[in-house]
Amino acid sequence: MKSRPYKDIIDEKTDEWLQHLEELQKQMEKASPDIKNKFDTKIDQLKPLVDSAIVQLRNLDEQESADTTLETKKRILEIFSSIDQCFSENQKTSPFML
């Protein structure tokens, strides 16, 4: 099986996170006022985390070389796991494997 470049995997995962944020936004719009505050707080917490993770992942991908492949893979998986955990309270996500 041919492996995919990290960039493709990162793009796919970050698109998934952004889609989850959109879904939370839509749920917030339909929610009662007290629940809207909870959604708003959650979105306000998640958005900067996702944005930061995207920047970190892009940097890792750009800096990856033959000498750093294993460390890069480890860091990517740590970031994926970290952000997925943040979303797991609201949605089910499966662990990501490279």
N, C-alpha and C positions, 0 to 999 in steps of 0.2 A: 504494500500500500504506500503510495507516494504521500509524503508529509506535506502539509500546507505551510506556507510562510507564516511566521508569527504575525505579520501585519494583517493578513486575512483573518486569522483567528481573533486578534485583538479587535479588529473592526466589527466582526460578528458579535463578540461579547459586549462591546460598548454600545452597539446598536440595541442589543437586548436590554441593557440597563436603561438607556434613554427611552425605550418603549415602556418599560416598567414605570418610569417617572411619569410618562404621559398617561398611563392607565391610572396611576394614583391621582393625578390631576383631575381626570374625568370622574373618578369615584368621589373626589372631594366636592366637585360641582353638584353632584346628586345627593350629597349627604346632608343631614340635619346640621344646624349651626354649631352645636357642641362637638359633633364629630368632625365638622369642617376644620375646626381649630386643631384637632389632633392630626388630621391629614396635612394641614398647612405646616405644622411644626415638623412632621416627618419629612415632607418634601424639602423644607428649608434645611434640614440636617443632611439629607441624602444628596441633594444637588451639588454642594461643594465637594463632598466625598467622591462622587462620580467624576466631576470635572478634574479633580486632583489625580484620581486614578488613571484617567485617560491620558493626562500629560505624562505621568510616570511610565505608563505602558508604551507610549510613543517614544519616549527617551530610551527605554530599555531596548526597544526594537532597533532604533537607530544605532545604538552603541554595541549591539550584539556582534560578536565575532566568533571564530572557531575556538578561541581560547576561553570565551565567556559563555558558551552555549548552555552548559548545565546550570550555571548560576543565573543566567537570564531566564531560563525555563522555570527555575525554582521561584524567582521573584515574581514572574508573571502569574504563576499558579497561586502564590500568596495573595497577590492583589485581587485576582479573580475571586478567591475564596472569601476574602475580607468584604468585598462589596456584595457578593452573593448573600453573605450572612446578614448584611444590613437589610436586604430585601426579603429575606426568608420569613420575617415576621408577617409580611403581607401576602407573599406568594411563594409557591413551591418552586425551587430551582434545583437542578441536578448538579452534582459536582462536575467540574470541568477537568478533562484530562487532555494533555498534549501528547 
